[in-house]
Amino acid sequence: MTIASNLLHQHIQTFVGNNTQWQTLIADDLLWELPYAPSLGHPARLTGRQEVMNHVTWFLEAVENFRFFDAKVYASTDPEVAIAEFSAEGLIKSTGRVYIQNYVLFLRASEGKIIFLREYFDPVQAAKALDTPILGIES
């Protein structure tokens, strides 16, 4: 197992289940890219611990019984790069709707910390669960 693939496993295991532990995995200058999030009115990138934690706190408060499953983590020839595919589900508290999602996540590490994440997900599934319009699409 490489440094990055180990961190990616830990990210999946602790993000919800032990967020305090998860916070020890991330670098203070973490860059988290969410290319499809702007279609939901969320930022496309989170820069630094404070921005990341503001978004993570919102997410963890918005979703109940969130869990990841069917994770497949792929090590790269670069020990500081890993990729994962996984699914997740939870209940959106404000709507009472179940959120089911598939993710692809790219991770880059440096000095044993996560310094970069790029997360791909289906914004349509998120919009349905959040009962929010997808920006830029006419009704």
Phi, psi and chi 1 to 4 in degrees:
 res  aa     phi    psi   chi1   chi2   chi3   chi4
   1 MET       -  136.6 -171.3  172.3  -63.5      -
   2 THR   -87.7  169.7   66.0      -      -      -
   3 ILE   -56.4  -49.5  -66.1  163.7      -      -
   4 ALA   -67.5  -42.5      -      -      -      -
   5 SER   -67.0  -35.2   62.5      -      -      -
   6 ASN   -63.6  -45.3 -176.5   44.3      -      -
   7 LEU   -62.6  -36.8  -77.7  168.4      -      -
   8 LEU   -66.9  -41.9 -164.1   38.7      -      -
   9 HIS   -58.8  -46.8  -82.2  -73.9      -      -
  10 GLN   -63.6  -37.9  -70.7 -178.7   61.7      -
  11 HIS   -57.5  -49.7  165.9   78.2      -      -
  12 ILE   -63.9  -39.3  -67.8  166.7      -      -
  13 GLN   -74.2  -32.4  -67.7  168.4   -6.3      -
  14 THR  -110.0  -16.2   63.2      -      -      -
  15 PHE   -49.6  -46.9 -179.4   76.3      -      -
  16 VAL  -100.3  -46.1  175.2      -      -      -
  17 GLY   -66.1  -30.5      -      -      -      -
  18 ASN  -152.8   72.7 -173.8  -13.4      -      -
  19 ASN   -61.7  -30.0 -168.9  -99.3      -      -
  20 THR   -61.8  -42.5  -58.5      -      -      -
  21 GLN   -66.3  -41.1  175.4   65.4   31.5      -
  22 TRP   -57.2  -40.1  176.0   80.6      -      -
  23 GLN   -61.3  -24.9  -68.6  175.8   44.5      -
  24 THR   -75.8  -13.5   68.7      -      -      -
  25 LEU   -84.0  -20.2  -56.2  176.9      -      -
  26 ILE   -98.9  144.8   63.9  172.4      -      -
  27 ALA   -76.4  152.9      -      -      -      -
  28 ASP   -61.6  -28.2  -72.0  -21.4      -      -
  29 ASP  -103.3   28.1   59.7  -12.4      -      -
  30 LEU   -51.2  136.3  171.3   64.2      -      -
  31 LEU  -113.1  121.3  171.6   59.4      -      -
  32 TRP  -119.1  111.8 -167.2  -22.6      -      -
  33 GLU   -96.4  134.9  -66.7 -178.8  -10.3      -
  34 LEU  -130.6   77.9  -58.9  139.5      -      -
  35 PRO   -55.4  -29.9  -22.1   31.4      -      -
  36 TYR   -97.1   -5.8  -61.0  135.7      -      -
  37 ALA   -63.5  -32.9      -      -      -      -
  38 PRO   -59.6  -25.8  -29.2   38.4      -      -
  39 SER   -67.6  -12.9   62.7      -      -      -
  40 LEU  -106.4    3.8  -60.1  167.0      -      -
  41 GLY    85.3   14.0      -      -      -      -
  42 HIS  -105.4  160.4  -64.2  -87.0      -      -
  43 PRO   -68.2  150.9   20.0  -26.7      -      -
  44 ALA   -81.4  -19.5      -      -      -      -
  45 ARG  -149.6  143.4   56.7 -173.1  -33.7  159.1
  46 LEU  -117.6  126.5  -54.0  166.7      -      -
  47 THR  -119.8  120.2  -54.7      -      -      -
  48 GLY    87.8  158.9      -      -      -      -
  49 ARG   -56.5  -43.2 -178.3  174.4  -67.7  -87.0
  50 GLN   -64.8  -46.9 -169.7   59.6   53.2      -
  51 GLU   -62.2  -43.6  -83.5 -172.1   24.6      -
  52 VAL   -60.5  -48.8  166.7      -      -      -
  53 MET   -66.9  -33.9  -71.5  -47.2  -56.9      -
  54 ASN   -60.3  -45.0  -71.3  -14.9      -      -
  55 HIS   -70.4  -43.4 -170.1   73.5      -      -
  56 VAL   -62.0  -42.3  167.1      -      -      -
  57 THR   -61.3  -44.9  -61.5      -      -      -
  58 TRP   -57.5  -48.4  164.5   80.7      -      -
  59 PHE   -61.5  -48.7 -178.1   80.3      -      -
  60 LEU   -64.5  -29.3  -66.5  176.4      -      -
  61 GLU   -79.6  -25.7  -70.3  175.2   -2.9      -
  62 ALA   -83.3  -23.9      -      -      -      -
  63 VAL  -117.7  136.0 -176.0      -      -      -
  64 GLU  -111.4  145.1 -173.5  173.3  -86.0      -
  65 ASN    54.4   37.3  -61.1  -38.5      -      -
  66 PHE   -74.1  137.3 -170.0   74.8      -      -
  67 ARG  -149.5  147.2   70.2 -179.6 -172.1   97.2
  68 PHE   -96.9  148.4  -64.0  117.9      -      -
  69 PHE  -153.7  168.8   57.8   96.3      -      -
  70 ASP    52.8   42.2  -66.7  -21.8      -      -
  71 ALA   -76.9  134.6      -      -      -      -
  72 LYS  -126.3  117.0  -64.3  179.4 -172.5  110.5
  73 VAL  -108.3  132.6  175.1      -      -      -
  74 TYR  -117.2  121.9  -54.6   97.8      -      -
  75 ALA   -77.3  152.8      -      -      -      -
  76 SER  -105.9  168.8  165.7      -      -      -
  77 THR   -67.5  -21.9   55.5      -      -      -
  78 ASP   -89.3  117.3 -179.7  -20.2      -      -
  79 PRO   -63.9  -11.9   21.4  -29.8      -      -
  80 GLU  -102.1   13.2  -65.0 -170.7  -28.5      -
  81 VAL  -130.8  135.2  174.6      -      -      -
  82 ALA  -147.7  158.9      -      -      -      -
  83 ILE  -132.9  145.3  -56.5  157.8      -      -
  84 ALA  -137.8  149.9      -      -      -      -
  85 GLU  -118.9  135.9  -56.9  174.0   82.2      -
  86 PHE  -160.6  164.9   49.9   93.2      -      -
  87 SER  -114.2  163.7  -61.4      -      -      -
  88 ALA  -152.4  158.8      -      -      -      -
  89 GLU  -152.7  155.0   67.7  179.7    2.2      -
  90 GLY  -173.6  176.9      -      -      -      -
  91 LEU  -108.8  125.3  179.9   70.7      -      -
  92 ILE   -77.6  115.8  -56.7  -63.9      -      -
  93 LYS   -60.9  -41.5  -67.3  177.6 -172.6  177.1
  94 SER   -71.2  -24.9   63.3      -      -      -
  95 THR  -111.6  -19.4   64.4      -      -      -
  96 GLY    74.1   11.3      -      -      -      -
  97 ARG   -94.3  146.9  -65.5 -178.5  179.6  175.9
  98 VAL   -80.1  133.7  174.9      -      -      -
  99 TYR  -105.2  116.0  173.5   58.4      -      -
 100 ILE  -119.9  130.8  -60.2  172.1      -      -
 101 GLN  -146.5  150.8 -172.0   62.4  -95.0      -
 102 ASN  -113.5  138.2  -65.8  -50.6      -      -
 103 TYR  -125.2  152.2  -66.8   91.9      -      -
 104 VAL  -127.1  129.9  173.0      -      -      -
 105 LEU  -131.3  130.0 -174.7   68.1      -      -
 106 PHE  -105.2  135.9  -66.3   84.9      -      -
 107 LEU  -130.3  138.6  177.9  146.5      -      -
 108 ARG  -125.0  137.9 -170.5  167.9   41.0 -113.2
 109 ALA  -118.7  157.8      -      -      -      -
 110 SER  -153.0  134.5  179.1      -      -      -
 111 GLU    52.1   38.1  -61.8  178.4    8.0      -
 112 GLY    77.1   11.1      -      -      -      -
 113 LYS  -124.8  155.8  -61.7  -79.7 -173.7 -177.1
 114 ILE   -78.1  120.8  -60.4  169.9      -      -
 115 ILE  -110.1  -15.5   61.2  165.7      -      -
 116 PHE  -152.2  134.4  175.4   79.6      -      -
 117 LEU  -132.0  138.9  -65.0  168.4      -      -
 118 ARG  -128.5  118.7 -178.1  176.9  -64.2  133.1
 119 GLU  -115.1  124.7  178.2 -179.5  -50.4      -
 120 TYR  -110.6  133.8  -68.0   96.3      -      -
 121 PHE  -150.4  167.3   62.1   91.1      -      -
 122 ASP   -86.2  108.2 -178.6   -8.3      -      -
 123 PRO   -66.8  -22.9   23.2  -30.4      -      -
 124 VAL   -65.0  -43.7  173.4      -      -      -
 125 GLN   -62.2  -41.2  -65.8  -57.6  -38.4      -
 126 ALA   -66.5  -42.8      -      -      -      -
 127 ALA   -62.3  -41.3      -      -      -      -
 128 LYS   -62.1  -46.3  -73.8  178.4 -178.8  177.8
 129 ALA   -68.0  -38.0      -      -      -      -
 130 LEU   -83.2   -8.9  -68.4  164.8      -      -
 131 ASP    54.1   51.1 -165.5   24.5      -      -
 132 THR  -127.5  147.1 -171.5      -      -      -
 133 PRO   -71.6  155.2   24.9  -31.1      -      -
 134 ILE   -90.1  117.9  -63.6  177.6      -      -
 135 LEU   -62.8  138.4  -59.0  176.9      -      -
 136 GLY    90.1   -2.6      -      -      -      -
 137 ILE  -113.5  123.7  -64.5 -179.8      -      -
 138 GLU   -69.7  141.6  -56.8  -76.4  -30.5      -
 139 SER   -78.7      -  -63.5      -      -      -
